[in-house]
Amino acid sequence: YWVVLAILLIQVVAIVRSVGTIRRWRVDPLRRPTGALRVGLRVGLPLLASWTWALLVLVVLPQMIRAPLPAVLMGLPDLGYPLVASAVLAFGWGLARVIWAIRILRTLPTPVSKPLDLRHHPSEVSTS
């Protein structure tokens, strides 16, 4: 049981870290991965890991114990529900992370804008 909770905790920590990473990519475009290999490692590999976990929990585990998932949930609710929650979290966050990362990576870096000069109103016209 504690192993499943540890897996959920690892997932939450990984989500927090990846949110920070993708936000840094948005703020500092120089930190974004470039090239197909780096993008694949930073975006595709976490998706593969997340979806592999979801597949193991939702498909392979019920086949291994020779019981459909609803039966697993009824027979082992203390273990089954956290596992399913972990799998759903892995699947959902994996997809959301990839969509968010690709949107960030596809946006062009914006130049740093100059601060507004509030000493002069833009509608004032110089008549000299």
C-alpha positions as CSV (number, residue, x, y, z in Angstrom):
1,Y,0.0,0.0,0.0
2,W,2.8,2.4,0.9
3,V,4.4,1.7,-2.5
4,V,1.3,3.0,-4.3
5,L,1.3,6.2,-2.1
6,A,5.0,6.6,-2.8
7,I,4.3,6.4,-6.6
8,L,1.6,9.0,-6.3
9,L,3.9,11.3,-4.3
10,I,6.6,10.8,-7.0
11,Q,4.0,11.7,-9.7
12,V,3.0,14.9,-7.8
13,V,6.7,15.9,-7.4
14,A,7.3,15.2,-11.1
15,I,4.3,17.3,-12.1
16,V,5.5,20.2,-10.0
17,R,9.0,20.0,-11.5
18,S,7.7,19.8,-15.0
19,V,5.4,22.8,-14.5
20,G,8.5,24.8,-13.4
21,T,10.5,23.6,-16.3
22,I,7.9,24.5,-18.9
23,R,7.3,27.9,-17.3
24,R,11.1,28.5,-17.5
25,W,10.9,27.6,-21.2
26,R,8.2,30.2,-21.6
27,V,10.1,33.0,-19.7
28,D,13.6,32.2,-21.0
29,P,13.5,30.9,-24.6
30,L,17.2,30.1,-24.4
31,R,16.5,27.3,-22.0
32,R,14.2,25.6,-24.4
33,P,15.4,22.3,-25.9
34,T,16.4,22.5,-29.5
35,G,16.6,19.8,-32.1
36,A,14.5,16.7,-32.5
37,L,16.5,14.5,-30.1
38,R,16.5,17.0,-27.2
39,V,12.8,17.8,-27.7
40,G,12.0,14.1,-27.9
41,L,13.9,13.4,-24.7
42,R,12.4,16.3,-22.8
43,V,8.8,16.0,-24.1
44,G,8.4,12.5,-25.6
45,L,10.2,10.4,-22.9
46,P,8.0,11.7,-20.0
47,L,4.9,11.0,-22.1
48,L,6.2,7.4,-22.8
49,A,6.9,6.8,-19.1
50,S,3.5,8.2,-18.0
51,W,1.5,6.3,-20.6
52,T,3.4,3.1,-19.9
53,W,2.5,3.3,-16.2
54,A,-1.1,3.9,-17.1
55,L,-1.1,1.0,-19.5
56,L,0.5,-1.3,-16.9
57,V,-2.1,-0.4,-14.2
58,L,-5.2,-0.3,-16.4
59,V,-4.5,-3.2,-18.7
60,V,-1.6,-5.4,-17.7
61,L,-2.2,-5.6,-14.0
62,P,-5.8,-6.9,-14.4
63,Q,-4.6,-9.4,-16.9
64,M,-1.8,-10.6,-14.6
65,I,-4.2,-11.2,-11.7
66,R,-6.9,-12.6,-14.1
67,A,-9.6,-10.2,-13.0
68,P,-11.3,-7.3,-14.7
69,L,-10.5,-3.9,-13.3
70,P,-13.9,-3.5,-11.6
71,A,-13.3,-6.7,-9.8
72,V,-9.9,-5.5,-8.7
73,L,-11.5,-2.3,-7.4
74,M,-14.1,-4.3,-5.5
75,G,-11.7,-6.9,-4.1
76,L,-8.8,-4.6,-3.3
77,P,-10.2,-1.1,-2.9
78,D,-7.4,0.1,-0.7
79,L,-4.9,-0.7,-3.4
80,G,-7.1,-0.5,-6.5
81,Y,-8.4,3.0,-6.3
82,P,-5.0,4.7,-5.6
83,L,-3.6,2.7,-8.5
84,V,-6.4,3.8,-10.8
85,A,-6.0,7.4,-9.6
86,S,-2.3,7.1,-10.3
87,A,-2.9,5.8,-13.8
88,V,-5.5,8.4,-14.7
89,L,-3.2,11.1,-13.4
90,A,-0.3,9.7,-15.4
91,F,-2.4,9.5,-18.6
92,G,-4.0,13.0,-18.2
93,W,-0.9,14.9,-17.1
94,G,1.2,13.1,-19.7
95,L,-1.2,14.4,-22.4
96,A,-1.6,17.9,-20.9
97,R,2.2,18.3,-20.5
98,V,2.9,17.4,-24.1
99,I,0.3,19.8,-25.4
100,W,1.5,22.6,-23.1
101,A,5.2,22.0,-23.9
102,I,4.6,21.9,-27.7
103,R,2.6,25.1,-27.5
104,I,5.5,26.8,-25.6
105,L,8.1,25.3,-28.0
106,R,6.2,26.5,-31.1
107,T,5.8,30.1,-29.9
108,L,8.4,32.5,-31.1
109,P,10.5,34.2,-28.5
110,T,9.2,37.7,-27.8
111,P,11.7,40.5,-27.6
112,V,12.0,42.2,-24.2
113,S,9.8,45.2,-24.3
114,K,11.0,48.6,-23.1
115,P,9.3,50.0,-20.1
116,L,6.7,52.6,-20.7
117,D,7.7,56.2,-20.4
118,L,4.9,57.6,-18.2
119,R,6.3,61.2,-18.2
120,H,4.6,62.0,-21.5
121,H,1.1,61.0,-22.5
122,P,1.1,59.3,-25.9
123,S,-1.6,61.6,-27.2
124,E,0.5,64.7,-26.6
125,V,2.0,66.0,-29.8
126,S,5.1,68.0,-29.7
127,T,4.7,71.3,-31.6
128,S,8.1,72.7,-31.9
